[in-house]
């Protein structure tokens, strides 16, 4: 009840950061990559994978590991909500 779709690497046959897993998720939701926002916590898997197919990405960086990298990041779910609400205007 919480998710519209679920994309499983075991079904797709590719794991993150392979573009196929992100493309499968986009296709399952029938959305364009440029209109999508992906949130993950690992730069080399989540950020690079999502951006390689044209998605926007925000790192979920609770420990602050990416603070100095200049990447879009949040440290909490409240921070993500604030970012989403600010971009919705």
RASULSUL-V791820 format. One record per residue. RES is the residue in three letters. PSI is psi as a letter, one per 30 degrees, with the letter a starting at -180 (999 if undefined). OMEGA is omega in degrees with one decimal (NA if undefined). Layout:
# RASULSUL-V791820
RES,PSI,OMEGA
RES,PSI,OMEGA
This chain:
# RASULSUL-V791820
UNK,f,-175.2
UNK,f,-173.7
UNK,k,175.6
UNK,e,177.1
UNK,l,173.7
UNK,k,179.0
UNK,j,-174.0
UNK,k,-178.7
UNK,f,177.5
UNK,f,178.0
UNK,e,-179.7
UNK,e,-179.8
UNK,g,177.6
UNK,k,177.7
UNK,l,174.1
UNK,k,13.2
UNK,g,-179.7
UNK,k,-178.6
UNK,e,-175.7
UNK,e,-178.4
UNK,e,177.9
UNK,e,178.3
UNK,e,177.4
UNK,e,178.0
UNK,e,178.1
UNK,e,-179.6
UNK,e,-178.7
UNK,f,178.9
UNK,f,-178.7
UNK,h,178.4
UNK,l,176.6
UNK,k,179.8
UNK,e,-177.0
UNK,f,179.9
UNK,g,-174.5
UNK,l,175.6
UNK,k,178.9
UNK,k,176.3
UNK,k,177.7
UNK,l,-173.3
UNK,g,-179.0
UNK,j,-177.0
UNK,e,-172.0
UNK,f,-179.5
UNK,e,-173.6
UNK,e,-176.0
UNK,e,-178.3
UNK,e,178.7
UNK,e,-178.2
UNK,e,-177.7
UNK,f,179.1
UNK,f,177.4
UNK,g,175.8
UNK,g,177.8
UNK,l,167.4
UNK,l,-179.8
UNK,k,173.4
UNK,k,177.9
UNK,k,174.6
UNK,j,-166.4
UNK,i,-178.2
UNK,e,-177.9
UNK,f,-179.7
UNK,g,-177.7
UNK,f,-176.2
UNK,g,-176.9
UNK,e,-175.1
UNK,f,-174.4
UNK,f,-179.0
UNK,g,-179.3
UNK,l,172.8
UNK,k,-176.0
UNK,l,172.7
UNK,l,-178.7
UNK,g,-178.3
UNK,l,174.9
UNK,e,175.4
UNK,e,177.6
UNK,e,177.5
UNK,e,178.6
UNK,e,178.6
UNK,e,178.3
UNK,e,-179.7
UNK,e,179.5
UNK,e,179.3
UNK,e,-179.0
UNK,f,-178.8
UNK,f,-176.7
UNK,999,NA
